[in-house]
Amino acid sequence: MFAVQHEAKPRILIVEDSYLTAAALGDMIRKCGCDVAATIGRVETGVEFLRNHTVDAAVVDIDLHGESSLPICHQLKIRDIPFFFLTGYDERHAIPQEFQGKKLISKPVDGRELGIALSGIASTGRASPAGYSNLILGRLSMTEWSLMRPRLEHVVLKAGEMLETSGQAIRHVYFPMAGLFAVRACSAQGKRIDVGLIGGEGIIGTAALLDSSKNAVTETVVLYPGVAWRIAVPALAELLRQNQSLHAHLLHGAHAFMNQMTRNILSAGCGTIEQRLARQLLMISFRIGAKALALTHDELARSLAVRRSGVTVALHMLEARNVIRVRRNLVEILDTGALVREAGETCWIDTDAPSTLDAQQPSN
């Protein structure tokens, strides 16, 4: 279990696999006037924690028990949480290009240097904690959240459930808190291809933000079961007419999803099956916060609109390079950095990690 504090002071997450170093860091952080949100020493634990809790900043060791902390860094990045690196060596070369601008503090840590790095970090007056599980709701101001909350309904979503149907009216806009959702383009002959994936970073029903009178042009289906807030389209349309700031905020989320679709189209048109598959696995992993993905060859083939045999060969090629491990109905990512390289520049850039506010951070 995580020991989480709920003080008014800034809450700092410590990501460090050495107990003694973490304990010393905790003392320094408290002396700087902050609180320790949690102390975490493993990548999977860190990703899980960030999916369920909020922090104001983080101190992240580059190496955790021989494994790169990159997945934790991505989770921090998509949540717009400031962080800096901690290392016992000169490991600037080991930091991915997208994080090269982050401050690097060497061990043993100097308390004054840590204090300078933590300076300026303060609690932000964002939405109620209930909205934090969805990044868009979590970034609403208290005023915007107070307008939205009375009109929001909490719903449980089952795998296979259809939330939007092409050609039919959009009845609700959803803000997922957990789960994974595929947005698909459909042909009159029944062919389908995934044009986007949505998790806790996004909105389902973005077309209603642009024109609430239009029917859906895509379908959205639940891939992984989850929970969400939802609001009826007429109620949302009324709110957006009354509050331009809220409308602009939600449109940032719509813009982020449009960016993702653009990248997906580029990937489909220019990438090999291996590259597209690597991209798809990364997008799913970052959205559900896990490396073990419950996926079948058939599901991957349908989402990419390719033959099952092509997916099978591509999976085996990635497995032969020790990037993934394939089991029955399960794909496990062994090396996230290697999978990013497999996706290639055409199919994956640092803006492809999920986000809701493209103006503030990377988006896909």
URCOR-V963168 format. One line per field, one symbol per residue. ss: DSSP state (@ for helix, = for strand, . for the rest). phi: phi as a letter, one per 40 degrees, with the letter a starting at -180 (. if undefined). psi: psi as a letter, one per 20 degrees, with the letter a starting at -180 (. if undefined). A space follows every 50 residues. Layout:
ss->???
phi->???
psi->???
This chain:
ss->..........=====...@@@@@@@@@@@@@...======..@@@@@@@@ @@....=====.==..==.@@@@@@@@@...======....@@@..@@@. ...===....@@@@@@@@.......=..@@@...@@@@..=@@@@@@@@. ..=====....===....=..===============.....=======.. ...=..@@@@....=...==============@@@@@@@@@@.@@@@@@@ @@@@@@@@@@@@@@@@@@@@..@@@@@@@@@@@@@@@@...==...@@@@ @@@@...@@@@@@@@@@@@@...====..====..@@@@@@@@@@@@..@ @@............
phi->.ccbbbcccdbbcbbacccccccccdccccccgbbccabbbbccccccdc cbbbbcaabbccbbfgbccddccccccccfbcaacbacbcbdcccddcbc cccbbcccccdccccccccgcacbcccddccccbccccccccccccccdc bcbcbbbcdgcccbbdgbcccbbbbcbahabbbbcbcccgcbacbabbbc cbbbhcccccacccccbbbbbccbdabacbbcddccdcccccbccccccc cdcccccccccccccccccbcccccccdccccccccccgabcbcabcccc ccccfbcdcccccccccccccgcbbbbcfabbccaccccccccgccbabc ccccabbccbadaa
psi->qpopqmriqpppppnpipggggggggggghhjjrqogqppjqgghggggh iirqrhrqoophpoljqqjghghghggijkpqrrqpqirnkhhipqhijh iqqopqqqpphggggghiqipqqpmarqhhihhphghhjqrhggghhggi iqppqppqpipphqppiqqohqpqnqhqrpppppqqrhjjqqppiqqpbi iappkhhhhgoiiqrqirqpqogpqaqqqqpqghgghgghhhohggghgh hghhhghhgghghhggghhiqrhgghggggggggghhikqhopnqrhggh gghilrqhhgggggghghhhjkhrppaokpppphogghhghhhrhhipri jiqqrhnhhhrqp.
